[in-house]
């Protein structure tokens, strides 16, 4: 079941706070630190990227997420 907008916003802020404390994280690292399921984390990342608060970069075989300054 897809979470409601309020839940997505709350989880997005958790992801944002996590990224504000580190330089960058992979999806798996974020999932581990935020304790979110795959769907919840994907929705949070999508929301934050739409709001231009985070960005992603590929380095080799890895994709990293970081704050967008």
PyMOL commands that set and color helices and strands:
alter all, ss='L'
color gray80, all
select helices_A, chain A and resi 5-20+27-34+38-50
alter helices_A, ss='H'
color red, helices_A
select strands_A, chain A and resi 25-26+54-59+62-67
alter strands_A, ss='S'
color yellow, strands_A
deselect
rebuild
show_as cartoon
